Amino acid sequence: MRRSARSIAILASVALLAGACQTTGPEPTPGLTLDASPVASASGSDAPEATVGRTAVPGFEDWETINPQAVRISLDAPAADGEEPALTMELIGSRLWFNTERGVLFGKDVTGDFRATATVRTSKRSDADTPPGGDGSIQLAGLMAHATGPIENYVFIVIGSIGQSTGVETKTTTAGHSIWVQRGPITNGAADLRLCRSGRVFTLWWRAAGSSGDWTLQSTFEREDLAETLSVGPNIYTDGAPDITARFEALAIEALQPGEGC
């Protein structure tokens, strides 16, 4: 299970919305797999060794994956006519984004302000018709902005099993110390997710999957320490045996002009 994180002093402001089970804490070719050749390693002395590799998935040749040996990434058929193929990540190894530990990230370098958006649908790898979890485990996937370096620094928003239910989680990690925010239950394990950067301020949003409704602001994190260039893209992880597949529909990472809203 997830460990308690130590108290830290960081510049983080968290916008919470009233709701049930909301908690906070420290914290088109199918079947293509990733090149697991290690070209970088190590996030912390108490974390398992992490590797970085490139992918052969068409259209994502310049993207890199942290811990490619723990994931299968493929392009699936579009959900509807006229849509782009969906990116699917199937977690096959136990990897965790928490404190100094590294999960899986499939990202590309983004400089300056940006908006990342996707409809993320999670399910059990063992049963595609069932949301992940149900056994108390953490099984989550979503959108992440990660700083390259020997110590973990990042923000993200994810959907899936948050332990006793399915829900949304946001997390900010500074110098290997994590703080998280959860909201649930969200019974089907799916949501539209959005991660935006405006200077040193990161806002993280969600709404019902595939909807055109208003976005709900889950968290605002002020991170003046994060570099101008970050690796941005889908992430996935678990604190137990991996049993999660995530489908990313309408995945888009867009540049924002200074001062432009999310």
ZAVEX-846487 format. One record per atom (N, C-alpha, C, O): x, y, z; residue in one letter. Coordinates in steps of 0.1 Angstrom, whole numbers, padded with zeros to 4 digits, always signed. Example, Ala and Ser with C-alpha at 12.3 -4.5 7.8 and 13.67 -1.06 7.14 Angstrom:
<rs>
+0132-0057+0078a;+0123-0045+0078a;+0132-0033+0078a;+0142-0033+0085a;+0128-0022+0071s;+0137-0011+0071s;+0129+0000+0079s;+0134+0011+0080s;
</rs>
This chain:
<rs>
+0008-0012+0000m;+0000+0000+0000m;+0009+0012+0000m;+0021+0012+0003m;+0003+0024-0003r;+0010+0036-0004r;+0015+0040+0010r;+0008+0039+0020r;+0027+0045+0011r;+0033+0050+0024r;+0029+0064+0026r;+0026+0072+0017r;+0029+0068+0039s;+0027+0082+0043s;+0040+0090+0039s;+0051+0086+0041s;+0038+0102+0033a;+0049+0110+0029a;+0053+0120+0041a;+0044+0123+0049a;+0065+0124+0041r;+0070+0133+0051r;+0065+0147+0048r;+0062+0151+0037r;+0063+0155+0059s;+0059+0169+0058s;+0070+0176+0050s;+0081+0175+0053s;+0065+0185+0041i;+0075+0193+0033i;+0069+0207+0032i;+0057+0210+0034i;+0078+0216+0029a;+0075+0230+0026a;+0076+0233+0011a;+0087+0234+0007a;+0065+0234+0004i;+0065+0237-0010i;+0055+0247-0013i;+0045+0249-0005i;+0056+0254-0024l;+0046+0264-0028l;+0036+0257-0036l;+0037+0254-0048l;+0025+0253-0029a;+0014+0245-0035a;+0001+0250-0030a;-0001+0250-0018a;-0008+0255-0038s;-0021+0258-0034s;-0031+0249-0041s;-0030+0247-0053s;-0040+0243-0033v;-0049+0232-0038v;-0063+0237-0038v;-0068+0241-0028v;-0069+0237-0050a;-0083+0241-0051a;-0092+0229-0050a;-0092+0220-0059a;-0099+0227-0039l;-0107+0215-0037l;-0122+0219-0038l;-0126+0230-0034l;-0130+0210-0044l;-0144+0212-0045l;-0151+0202-0036l;-0147+0190-0035l;-0162+0206-0030a;-0169+0197-0021a;-0175+0186-0028a;-0180+0187-0039a;-0173+0174-0023g;-0178+0162-0030g;-0176+0150-0021g;-0168+0150-0011g;-0183+0139-0024a;-0181+0127-0016a;-0167+0120-0018a;-0162+0121-0029a;-0162+0115-0007c;-0150+0107-0007c;-0138+0115-0012c;-0129+0110-0019c;-0138+0128-0010q;-0126+0136-0014q;-0116+0137-0003q;-0119+0140+0008q;-0103+0133-0006t;-0093+0132+0004t;-0081+0139-0001t;-0079+0141-0013t;-0072+0143+0008t;-0059+0148+0004t;-0049+0141+0013t;-0052+0136+0023t;-0036+0141+0008g;-0026+0135+0016g;-0012+0139+0010g;-0011+0144-0001g;-0001+0135+0017p;+0012+0138+0011p;+0015+0128+0000p;+0015+0116+0000p;+0016+0133-0007e;+0017+0125-0019e;+0016+0131-0034e;+0017+0124-0044e;-0021+0039-0372p;-0031+0030-0368p;-0025+0015-0369p;-0029+0008-0379p;-0015+0011-0358t;-0010-0003-0359t;-0010-0008-0345t;-0003-0004-0336t;-0019-0018-0343p;-0020-0024-0329p;-0008-0032-0325p;-0001-0038-0333p;-0006-0033-0312g;+0003-0042-0307g;+0018-0039-0307g;+0026-0047-0304g;+0021-0026-0311l;+0035-0022-0311l;+0040-0020-0297l;+0033-0013-0289l;+0051-0026-0294t;+0056-0024-0280t;+0069-0015-0281t;+0074-0012-0292t;+0073-0011-0270l;+0084-0001-0269l;+0097-0007-0269l;+0099-0018-0264l;+0107+0001-0274d;+0121-0002-0273d;+0125+0000-0258d;+0125+0011-0253d;+0129-0011-0251a;+0132-0010-0237a;+0147-0008-0234a;+0151-0009-0223a;+0154-0004-0245s;+0168-0001-0243s;+0171+0010-0233s;+0166+0021-0236s;+0177+0008-0222p;+0179+0019-0212p;+0189+0030-0218p;+0200+0026-0222p;+0185+0042-0217v;+0194+0053-0221v;+0195+0063-0209v;+0203+0073-0210v;+0188+0061-0199a;+0189+0069-0187a;+0184+0061-0175a;+0178+0051-0177a;+0188+0065-0163s;+0183+0057-0151s;+0183+0065-0139s;+0189+0076-0137s;+0176+0059-0129a;+0176+0063-0115a;+0169+0075-0112a;+0171+0086-0117a;+0160+0074-0102s;+0153+0085-0097s;+0156+0088-0082s;+0155+0099-0078s;+0160+0078-0075g;+0163+0079-0060g;+0169+0067-0055g;+0168+0056-0061g;+0176+0068-0044s;+0183+0057-0038s;+0174+0046-0033s;+0178+0034-0033s;+0161+0049-0029d;+0152+0039-0024d;+0142+0035-0035d;+0132+0028-0032d;+0144+0039-0047a;+0135+0036-0058a;+0141+0025-0067a;+0153+0025-0069a;+0132+0017-0073p;+0137+0007-0083p;+0143+0015-0095p;+0139+0026-0098p;+0153+0008-0101e;+0159+0015-0113e;+0149+0018-0124e;+0141+0009-0127e;+0150+0030-0129a;+0141+0034-0140a;+0149+0035-0153a;+0160+0039-0153a;+0143+0031-0164t;+0149+0033-0177t;+0141+0042-0186t;+0129+0044-0183t;+0147+0047-0197v;+0140+0055-0206v;+0143+0050-0220v;+0154+0046-0223v;+0132+0048-0228g;+0134+0043-0242g;+0125+0050-0251g;+0115+0057-0247g;+0128+0049-0264r;+0119+0054-0275r;+0109+0044-0280r;+0111+0032-0277r;+0099+0049-0287t;+0089+0040-0292t;+0088+0040-0307t;+0093+0049-0314t;+0083+0029-0313a;+0081+0028-0327a;+0067+0030-0331a;+0063+0028-0343a;+0058+0035-0322v;+0044+0038-0326v;+0044+0049-0336v;+0049+0060-0333v;+0037+0047-0347p;+0036+0057-0358p;+0031+0071-0352p;+0021+0071-0346p;+0038+0082-0356g;+0033+0095-0352g;+0039+0099-0338g;+0038+0111-0334g;+0046+0090-0331f;+0051+0093-0318f;+0066+0090-0317f;+0072+0086-0307f;+0073+0091-0329e;+0087+0086-0330e;+0096+0095-0321e;+0107+0090-0316e;+0093+0107-0318d;+0101+0116-0310d;+0097+0116-0295d;+0103+0123-0287d;+0088+0107-0291w;+0084+0106-0277w;+0093+0096-0270w;+0098+0087-0276w;+0094+0097-0257e;+0102+0088-0249e;+0093+0083-0238e;+0084+0089-0234e;+0097+0071-0233t;+0089+0064-0222t;+0098+0061-0210t;+0109+0055-0212t;+0094+0065-0199i;+0100+0061-0186i;+0095+0047-0183i;+0083+0045-0182i;+0104+0038-0180n;+0100+0024-0177n;+0093+0017-0188n;+0082+0012-0186n;+0098+0017-0200p;+0091+0011-0211p;+0089-0004-0210p;+0080-0010-0215p;+0098-0011-0201q;+0097-0025-0199q;+0084-0028-0191q;+0080-0040-0191q;+0077-0018-0185a;+0066-0021-0177a;+0053-0018-0184a;+0042-0018-0178a;+0053-0015-0197v;+0041-0011-0204v;+0041-0016-0219v;+0051-0017-0225v;+0029-0018-0224r;+0027-0020-0238r;+0019-0008-0243r;+0008-0005-0238r;+0023-0002-0254i;+0017+0009-0260i;+0013+0006-0274i;+0021+0001-0282i;+0000+0009-0278s;-0004+0007-0291s;-0014+0017-0296s;-0019+0025-0288s;-0017+0017-0309l;-0028+0026-0314l;-0040+0017-0318l;-0038+0007-0324l;-0051+0021-0313d;-0064+0013-0315d;-0072+0020-0325d;-0070+0032-0328d;-0082+0013-0330a;-0091+0019-0340a;-0099+0030-0333a;-0102+0030-0321a;-0103+0041-0341p;-0110+0052-0335p;-0124+0047-0330p;-0129+0038-0335p;-0129+0054-0320a;-0142+0051-0314a;-0153+0055-0323a;-0164+0049-0323a;-0151+0065-0332a;-0161+0069-0341a;-0154+0074-0354a;-0142+0077-0355a;-0162+0074-0365d;-0157+0078-0378d;-0152+0093-0377d;-0158+0101-0371d;-0140+0095-0383g;-0135+0109-0384g;-0126+0112-0372g;-0119+0122-0372g;-0125+0103-0362e;-0117+0105-0350e;-0103+0099-0353e;-0101+0090-0361e;-0093+0104-0346e;-0080+0098-0346e;-0079+0085-0339e;-0087+0083-0330e;-0070+0076-0342p;-0068+0064-0334p;-0065+0067-0320p;-0058+0077-0317p;-0070+0059-0311a;-0067+0061-0297a;-0054+0054-0292a;-0051+0044-0297a;-0047+0061-0283l;-0035+0055-0278l;-0039+0046-0266l;-0046+0051-0257l;-0034+0034-0265t;-0037+0025-0254t;-0024+0022-0247t;-0014+0018-0253t;-0024+0022-0233m;-0013+0018-0225m;-0018+0007-0216m;-0027+0008-0208m;-0011-0004-0217e;-0014-0016-0209e;-0002-0018-0199e;+0009-0021-0203e;-0005-0017-0186l;+0006-0018-0176l;+0009-0033-0174l;-0001-0040-0170l;+0021-0037-0176i;+0025-0051-0174i;+0035-0053-0163i;+0039-0064-0160i;+0040-0042-0157g;+0049-0043-0146g;+0045-0033-0135g;+0039-0023-0137g;+0048-0037-0122s;+0044-0028-0111s;+0054-0017-0110s;+0065-0018-0106s;+0048-0005-0113r;+0056+0008-0112r;+0047+0018-0106r;+0035+0019-0108r;+0052+0027-0097l;+0045+0037-0089l;+0050+0051-0090l;+0062+0053-0089l;+0042+0061-0092w;+0046+0075-0091w;+0042+0079-0077w;+0031+0082-0074w;+0053+0080-0069f;+0051+0084-0055f;+0065+0087-0049f;+0074+0078-0049f;+0067+0099-0043n;+0079+0103-0037n;+0091+0101-0047n;+0090+0107-0058n;+0101+0092-0044t;+0112+0091-0053t;+0110+0079-0063t;+0118+0077-0072t;+0098+0072-0062e;+0096+0061-0071e;+0090+0067-0085e;+0083+0077-0085e;+0093+0059-0095r;+0089+0063-0109r;+0080+0053-0115r;+0082+0041-0114r;+0068+0057-0120g;+0059+0049-0127g;+0063+0049-0142g;+0075+0050-0146g;+0053+0049-0150v;+0054+0049-0165v;+0049+0063-0170v;+0038+0067-0166v;+0057+0069-0178l;+0053+0081-0186l;+0057+0080-0200l;+0068+0076-0203l;+0048+0083-0209f;+0050+0084-0223f;+0048+0098-0227f;+0037+0103-0229f;+0060+0105-0229g;+0059+0120-0231g;+0068+0125-0241g;+0077+0118-0247g;+0066+0138-0244k;+0074+0145-0253k;+0078+0159-0247k;+0071+0163-0238k;+0089+0165-0251d;+0094+0177-0245d;+0084+0189-0250d;+0081+0190-0262d;+0080+0196-0240v;+0071+0208-0243v;+0078+0220-0235v;+0081+0219-0223v;+0080+0231-0242t;+0086+0243-0237t;+0075+0254-0235t;+0068+0257-0245t;+0075+0260-0224g;+0066+0271-0222g;+0052+0267-0218g;+0050+0255-0213g;+0042+0276-0219d;+0028+0273-0215d;+0022+0263-0224d;+0024+0263-0236d;+0013+0255-0219f;+0007+0245-0227f;-0007+0240-0221f;-0010+0244-0210f;-0014+0233-0229r;-0027+0227-0225r;-0027+0212-0230r;-0026+0210-0242r;-0027+0202-0221a;-0028+0188-0225a;-0042+0183-0221a;-0047+0185-0210a;-0048+0176-0231t;-0062+0172-0229t;-0064+0158-0235t;-0058+0154-0245t;-0072+0149-0228a;-0075+0136-0234a;-0087+0131-0226a;-0090+0134-0215a;-0095+0123-0234t;-0105+0114-0227t;-0098+0101-0223t;-0093+0094-0232t;-0098+0098-0210v;-0091+0087-0205v;-0101+0077-0200v;-0108+0080-0190v;-0100+0065-0205r;-0109+0054-0201r;-0101+0043-0195r;-0093+0037-0203r;-0102+0040-0183t;-0095+0029-0176t;-0103+0017-0174t;-0115+0018-0172t;-0097+0005-0174s;-0104-0007-0171s;-0093-0017-0166s;-0081-0015-0167s;-0098-0028-0161k;-0089-0039-0157k;-0083-0045-0169k;-0089-0047-0179k;-0070-0048-0168r;-0064-0056-0179r;-0069-0070-0180r;-0070-0076-0191r;-0073-0075-0169s;-0079-0089-0168s;-0094-0089-0172s;-0099-0100-0175s;-0100-0078-0173d;-0115-0077-0176d;-0118-0064-0182d;-0120-0054-0174d;-0118-0063-0195a;-0120-0050-0202a;-0133-0043-0199a;-0134-0031-0201a;-0143-0050-0193d;-0156-0044-0191d;-0157-0039-0176d;-0168-0035-0172d;-0146-0040-0168t;-0147-0037-0154t;-0137-0026-0151t;-0125-0027-0155t;-0141-0015-0144p;-0131-0005-0139p;-0120-0011-0131p;-0122-0022-0125p;-0109-0005-0131p;-0097-0011-0123p;-0100-0010-0108p;-0109-0003-0103p;-0092-0018-0101g;-0093-0018-0086g;-0104-0028-0081g;-0106-0038-0086g;-0110-0023-0070g;-0120-0032-0063g;-0113-0041-0052g;-0120-0048-0045g;-0100-0040-0051d;-0093-0048-0042d;-0085-0039-0032d;-0076-0044-0025d;-0087-0026-0033g;-0080-0017-0024g;-0067-0011-0030g;-0060-0003-0024g;-0064-0016-0042s;-0051-0012-0048s;-0053+0002-0056s;-0064+0006-0059s;-0042+0008-0058i;-0041+0020-0066i;-0038+0016-0081i;-0027+0010-0083i;-0046+0019-0090q;-0044+0016-0104q;-0049+0028-0112q;-0061+0030-0114q;-0040+0037-0117l;-0044+0050-0122l;-0036+0053-0135l;-0025+0048-0138l;-0043+0062-0143a;-0036+0067-0156a;-0042+0080-0159a;-0053+0084-0155a;-0034+0089-0166g;-0038+0102-0169g;-0028+0110-0176g;-0021+0105-0185g;-0027+0123-0173l;-0018+0132-0179l;-0008+0138-0170l;-0011+0141-0158l;+0005+0140-0174m;+0016+0143-0165m;+0025+0153-0171m;+0027+0153-0184m;+0031+0162-0163a;+0042+0170-0167a;+0054+0167-0158a;+0053+0169-0146a;+0065+0163-0163h;+0076+0157-0155h;+0089+0164-0159h;+0092+0166-0171h;+0097+0168-0149a;+0110+0174-0151a;+0121+0164-0151a;+0122+0155-0142a;+0130+0164-0161t;+0141+0155-0162t;+0151+0158-0151t;+0154+0170-0149t;+0156+0148-0144g;+0166+0150-0134g;+0167+0138-0125g;+0159+0129-0126g;+0177+0138-0116p;+0179+0127-0107p;+0169+0126-0095p;+0168+0116-0089p;+0162+0137-0093i;+0152+0138-0082i;+0138+0140-0088i;+0137+0148-0098i;+0128+0134-0083e;+0115+0135-0089e;+0108+0149-0087e;+0107+0153-0075e;+0104+0155-0098n;+0096+0168-0097n;+0086+0167-0108n;+0089+0166-0120n;+0073+0168-0105y;+0062+0167-0115y;+0049+0171-0109y;+0047+0173-0097y;+0039+0172-0118v;+0025+0173-0115v;+0017+0164-0124v;+0022+0161-0135v;+0005+0159-0119f;-0003+0151-0129f;-0017+0150-0124f;-0020+0154-0112f;-0026+0146-0133i;-0040+0143-0130i;-0043+0129-0136i;-0040+0127-0147i;-0050+0120-0128v;-0052+0107-0132v;-0066+0102-0129v;-0073+0108-0120v;-0071+0091-0135i;-0084+0085-0132i;-0082+0070-0131i;-0073+0064-0137i;-0090+0064-0122g;-0089+0050-0120g;-0093+0046-0106g;-0101+0052-0100g;-0086+0035-0101s;-0088+0031-0087s;-0080+0039-0078s;-0068+0039-0079s;-0087+0046-0068i;-0080+0053-0058i;-0080+0046-0045i;-0078+0052-0034i;-0082+0033-0045g;-0082+0025-0033g;-0095+0018-0031g;-0096+0006-0036g;-0104+0024-0024q;-0117+0018-0022q;-0128+0021-0032q;-0139+0016-0031q;-0125+0030-0042s;-0134+0034-0052s;-0126+0039-0064s;-0114+0040-0063s;-0133+0041-0075t;-0127+0048-0087t;-0129+0063-0085t;-0139+0067-0080t;-0119+0070-0090g;-0120+0085-0088g;-0109+0092-0095g;-0101+0085-0103g;-0108+0105-0093v;-0098+0113-0099v;-0087+0116-0088v;-0091+0119-0077v;-0075+0116-0092e;-0064+0120-0083e;-0055+0131-0090e;-0052+0129-0102e;-0051+0141-0082t;-0040+0150-0087t;-0028+0148-0077t;-0030+0145-0065t;-0016+0151-0082k;-0005+0149-0074k;+0006+0160-0078k;+0008+0162-0090k;+0013+0166-0068t;+0024+0174-0070t;+0036+0168-0062t;+0034+0165-0050t;+0047+0166-0069t;+0059+0160-0062t;+0071+0170-0064t;+0074+0174-0075t;+0076+0174-0052t;+0088+0183-0052t;+0099+0177-0045t;+0099+0173-0034t;+0111+0176-0053a;+0123+0170-0047a;+0120+0157-0041a;+0126+0154-0030a;+0112+0148-0047g;+0110+0135-0042g;+0100+0134-0031g;+0100+0123-0024g;+0092+0144-0029h;+0081+0144-0018h;+0068+0147-0025h;+0066+0157-0031h;+0058+0138-0023s;+0045+0139-0029s;+0034+0143-0020s;+0033+0140-0009s;+0025+0151-0026i;+0012+0155-0020i;+0001+0152-0030i;+0003+0156-0042i;-0010+0146-0026w;-0020+0142-0036w;-0034+0147-0031w;-0036+0150-0019w;-0043+0148-0040v;-0057+0151-0038v;-0066+0142-0046v;-0063+0139-0057v;-0076+0136-0039q;-0085+0126-0045q;-0099+0131-0045q;-0103+0138-0035q;-0107+0127-0055r;-0121+0129-0055r;-0128+0117-0061r;-0124+0112-0072r;-0139+0112-0054g;-0146+0100-0059g;-0159+0098-0052g;-0161+0106-0042g;-0167+0088-0055p;-0164+0079-0066p;-0168+0084-0079p;-0178+0092-0081p;-0161+0079-0090i;-0165+0081-0104i;-0166+0066-0109i;-0156+0060-0112i;-0179+0062-0110t;-0181+0047-0111t;-0175+0040-0123t;-0172+0028-0122t;-0174+0047-0135n;-0170+0040-0147n;-0155+0041-0149n;-0150+0036-0159n;-0148+0048-0141g;-0133+0048-0142g;-0129+0056-0155g;-0118+0053-0160g;-0137+0065-0159a;-0133+0073-0172a;-0137+0088-0169a;-0146+0091-0162a;-0129+0096-0176a;-0131+0111-0175a;-0123+0118-0186a;-0113+0113-0191a;-0128+0130-0189d;-0119+0139-0197d;-0110+0146-0187d;-0114+0151-0176d;-0097+0146-0190l;-0087+0152-0181l;-0080+0163-0189l;-0078+0163-0201l;-0076+0173-0181r;-0068+0185-0187r;-0058+0189-0177r;-0060+0190-0165r;-0046+0192-0182l;-0035+0197-0175l;-0029+0209-0182l;-0025+0208-0193l;-0029+0221-0175c;-0025+0233-0181c;-0013+0240-0173c;-0012+0239-0161c;-0004+0246-0181r;+0006+0254-0175r;+0005+0269-0179r;+0004+0271-0191r;+0006+0278-0170s;+0007+0292-0172s;+0018+0298-0164s;+0015+0301-0152s;+0030+0299-0169g;+0041+0303-0161g;+0044+0293-0150g;+0047+0281-0153g;+0044+0297-0138r;+0047+0288-0127r;+0034+0281-0121r;+0035+0273-0112r;+0023+0284-0127v;+0010+0279-0121v;+0005+0267-0130v;+0004+0269-0143v;+0002+0256-0124f;-0004+0245-0131f;-0018+0242-0126f;-0020+0242-0114f;-0028+0241-0135t;-0041+0239-0131t;-0045+0225-0137t;-0042+0222-0149t;-0053+0217-0129l;-0057+0204-0133l;-0072+0202-0132l;-0078+0205-0122l;-0078+0198-0143w;-0092+0198-0145w;-0098+0184-0150w;-0090+0176-0155w;-0111+0182-0147w;-0117+0170-0152w;-0132+0173-0154w;-0138+0183-0149w;-0138+0164-0162r;-0153+0164-0164r;-0157+0150-0169r;-0148+0142-0171r;-0170+0148-0171a;-0175+0135-0176a;-0168+0131-0189a;-0166+0140-0198a;-0165+0118-0191a;-0158+0114-0203a;-0166+0117-0215a;-0178+0113-0216a;-0160+0123-0225g;-0166+0126-0238g;-0176+0136-0238g;-0184+0137-0248g;-0177+0144-0227s;-0188+0154-0226s;-0183+0168-0232s;-0172+0170-0235s;-0193+0177-0233s;-0190+0191-0237s;-0193+0200-0226s;-0195+0212-0228s;-0195+0195-0214g;-0199+0203-0203g;-0187+0211-0197g;-0176+0211-0202g;-0190+0218-0186d;-0180+0226-0180d;-0170+0218-0173d;-0172+0207-0168d;-0157+0223-0172w;-0147+0216-0166w;-0147+0219-0151w;-0151+0230-0146w;-0143+0209-0143t;-0142+0211-0128t;-0127+0212-0125t;-0119+0203-0128t;-0124+0223-0118l;-0110+0225-0113l;-0107+0216-0101l;-0114+0218-0091l;-0098+0207-0102q;-0095+0198-0091q;-0084+0204-0083q;-0085+0204-0070q;-0073+0209-0089s;-0062+0214-0081s;-0055+0225-0089s;-0055+0225-0101s;-0049+0234-0081t;-0039+0244-0086t;-0026+0243-0079t;-0026+0244-0067t;-0016+0240-0086f;-0002+0239-0080f;+0007+0250-0085f;+0008+0252-0097f;+0013+0257-0076e;+0023+0267-0080e;+0037+0261-0078e;+0041+0258-0067e;+0044+0260-0090r;+0057+0253-0090r;+0067+0262-0097r;+0070+0260-0109r;+0072+0272-0090e;+0082+0280-0097e;+0095+0273-0099e;+0104+0278-0106e;+0097+0261-0093d;+0109+0254-0094d;+0110+0246-0107d;+0121+0242-0111d;+0099+0243-0114l;+0099+0235-0125l;+0105+0242-0137l;+0103+0254-0139l;+0113+0234-0145a;+0120+0239-0157a;+0110+0244-0168a;+0099+0241-0168a;+0116+0252-0177e;+0108+0258-0188e;+0104+0246-0197e;+0093+0247-0203e;+0112+0236-0199t;+0109+0225-0207t;+0106+0213-0198t;+0114+0209-0190t;+0095+0206-0201l;+0090+0195-0193l;+0086+0184-0203l;+0083+0186-0214l;+0087+0171-0198s;+0082+0160-0206s;+0067+0158-0203s;+0063+0157-0191s;+0058+0160-0213v;+0044+0160-0211v;+0037+0149-0219v;+0040+0146-0230v;+0028+0142-0212g;+0020+0131-0219g;+0013+0122-0209g;+0012+0125-0198g;+0008+0110-0215p;+0001+0101-0206p;+0010+0093-0196p;+0022+0090-0199p;+0005+0091-0185n;+0012+0082-0175n;+0003+0071-0170n;-0010+0072-0171n;+0009+0061-0163i;+0001+0050-0158i;+0009+0044-0147i;+0022+0043-0147i;+0002+0038-0136y;+0010+0033-0125y;+0001+0025-0116y;-0011+0026-0117y;+0007+0017-0107t;+0000+0010-0096t;+0009+0008-0084t;+0021+0009-0085t;+0003+0006-0073d;+0010+0002-0061d;+0009-0013-0058d;+0014-0017-0047d;+0004-0020-0067g;+0003-0035-0065g;+0005-0042-0077g;+0013-0038-0086g;-0001-0054-0079a;+0000-0062-0091a;-0007-0054-0102a;-0018-0049-0100a;-0001-0052-0114p;-0007-0044-0125p;-0019-0051-0130p;-0018-0062-0135p;-0030-0043-0130d;-0043-0048-0136d;-0050-0036-0142d;-0062-0034-0137d;-0044-0029-0151i;-0050-0017-0156i;-0046-0015-0171i;-0034-0016-0174i;-0056-0011-0179t;-0054-0007-0193t;-0060+0007-0194t;-0071+0009-0189t;-0054+0016-0200a;-0059+0030-0202a;-0060+0033-0217a;-0050+0031-0224a;-0071+0038-0221r;-0073+0043-0235r;-0074+0058-0235r;-0082+0064-0228r;-0065+0064-0243f;-0064+0079-0244f;-0070+0083-0257f;-0064+0082-0268f;-0082+0089-0257e;-0089+0094-0269e;-0087+0109-0270e;-0087+0116-0260e;-0086+0114-0283a;-0085+0128-0286a;-0073+0134-0278a;-0075+0145-0272a;-0062+0127-0277l;-0051+0132-0270l;-0045+0144-0277l;-0042+0143-0289l;-0043+0156-0270a;-0038+0168-0277a;-0030+0175-0267a;-0033+0177-0255a;-0018+0180-0271i;-0009+0189-0264i;-0007+0202-0272i;-0001+0201-0282i;-0013+0213-0267e;-0013+0225-0274e;-0005+0236-0267e;-0005+0237-0255e;+0002+0244-0275a;+0009+0255-0269a;+0000+0267-0266a;-0010+0269-0273a;+0002+0273-0255l;-0006+0285-0251l;+0003+0297-0251l;+0015+0297-0248l;-0003+0308-0255q;+0004+0321-0255q;+0004+0326-0241q;-0005+0323-0233q;+0015+0334-0237p;+0016+0339-0224p;+0003+0347-0220p;-0002+0356-0227p;-0003+0343-0208g;-0015+0350-0204g;-0028+0344-0209g;-0038+0347-0204g;-0027+0334-0219e;-0039+0328-0224e;-0044+0318-0214e;-0036+0310-0208e;-0057+0318-0212g;-0063+0309-0202g;-0063+0295-0206g;-0062+0292-0218g;-0066+0286-0197c;-0066+0272-0200c;-0079+0268-0208c;-0081+0257-0211c;
</rs>
